[in-house]
Amino acid sequence: MKTTVEISEATLKRVRAVQRQDTVTLRELVEEGLNLAVDRRRAPRAAKLKLPVVRGQGLTPKAELLGMKAVLALAASGGIDVLADESEP
């Protein structure tokens, strides 16, 4: 199938460099990129993370200080226990 796409000059420069280095066609690069994008979107989503809460009243004080990005990174790495509230049983 033929179609028309608009590609930024910066992207096209990068594409041309890859084409010269790898002797690959624009069509091959476009197909590969589209397949990667589709596969990534079809990949299973990450499991829901259990965040440290205090009796259902929100994040523990340690988690609040760190911020959500850091809390999620800890949860993803399995180190979420460091945020447990010592006063909790």
N, C-alpha and C positions, 0 to 999 in steps of 0.2 A: 504494500500500500504506500502511496506517496502522500506526504503532508508537508506543510510549511510550519516552521517554528522560528521564533525570534530568539537569538542568543546574544547576550551582551558581548561587547568587544573584549572585555577582560576574560570571560569564559572561553571565547573563541581562541584567544591567544594561547591559553593553557591547553586547549584541545589540539591546536596545531603543533605545539611542542610535543605532546604525547604521540601524535600521529607520526612525526618525524622520528622520534626515538623508538617507537614500537612497531612502526610500519603497519598501522591499523587504519581502517577507513572511518570516516565520520559516522556512517551508518552503524558500524559495529560498536562504536563508542556509545551512540545514542541508545541502541538496543540493550547494551549491557547496563547502562545507567538506568533505563526504564525498568528493566528486570530487577535490578537491585532495589529500586524504590518500591516496586510492587511487593517484592518478597519481604522487605522490612515492614511494610504496612500489614501484611498478612501474618507476620510472626506473632506467636502467642504473647499476650501482655504479661508483664511481671506480676507476680502474686501480690496481693494486698499486704501491706506492711502493718504490723502491730506497733503502734506508737505508745510511748510511756505516758500514762495518764495517772492522775491522782483521784481515785474514787470517782472516775467519770467526770471530773471537774476541769479537764483540760490537761495541758502538758505539765510535767514536773517543772519545778523552778530551774533545774539544770538545763532541761530541754528548751525552756523559754529563752534562756541566756544565749544558747548556741544559735538558735534560729532554725527555721524549717529545713533549709538546704542541708545543714550539718546533721540534723536529726535523721533526715532521709538517707544521707550517706552512711551514717552509723547503722541504721536499720538494714540497709542493703548489704553491708559488710558483715553483719552478724554481731556487731559490737554494741547493740542498743542497751544492753544491761548496765552499762556504765552510767546511764541516765536515771537509773532507778532512784526513787526517793528513799533515803535511809530511814525515815520516820514511818514508812509503810511496813506492815507486817509481811 
